[in-house]
Each structure stands twice: as structure tokens, then as C-alpha cells.
């Protein structure tokens, strides 16, 4: 995966900055790629990069993480909990130490071929 660096026109909120930093540290330590998705990604590009007004406020931060299997996913989750993140009932949701809700969606590598639709992949759940 290629890292992209942006020069922002305004600073990120501390909770966003810290969550991105934590995810980057964990992903680098575990050798796992990820991408920021959702409204926070949109806001960084449109508001913080180009100065456009935000269409709506959202508190959560969403990531797609590229894992080979559930063990990889559990390692990412465990590492984030070790950095002070609090698990929610749903296994893909955590709250940062600043109480920012975050979603960590496993993606791609572990998906298996859907036997009913050759060429398509499906998640195991």
C-alpha cells in the first residue's frame, strides 16, 4: 500500500488526529494495511484540504483494514485495546481513549468465493 501525505489547511480535531495516529502505529507494527473511509475521510479531503464547509458533523471514525483472517483482525483489535480503546458489544466497534467511536471493518483477503455467484466474494458472516 502506498502512504499518502496531505498538507491540510486546518488542523484535525485532537480526537481524530490521535485515532489516526493510533491506527497507523498499530497497522505498521502488525504489517497490516488500512484505509480511512466514511465521513471523516470525506471531511479531511473536502474541509481540511480544500477548505469546503462540512456538510454534517459526525463523531465516528471508520477504517477498512486489510486482514488475512480473523486472527489478524483480533490482533489489531487487541493492540488497540492495549492502547486504551474500549470495546463495544459489536466486535468491530471500539471507543478511543478520548471516547471517539470508531469502526474497524475487516476487508478483502479473508473473503471467500461465493459458490452461488462465481467471481464474487462474500464475507464469512
WORARA-V279877 format. One record per run of one state. SS is the DSSP state (H for helix, E for strand, L for the rest). FROM is the first residue (numbers start at 0). TO is the last residue. Records with the same first field share a line. If there is no record, write none. Layout:
SS: FROM-TO / FROM-TO
This chain:
L: 0-12 / 30-31 / 49-59 / 66-68 / 82-84 / 87-91 / 95-99 / 107-110 / 113-119 / 122-124
H: 13-29 / 37-48 / 69-81
E: 32-36 / 60-65 / 85-86 / 92-94 / 100-106 / 111-112 / 120-121
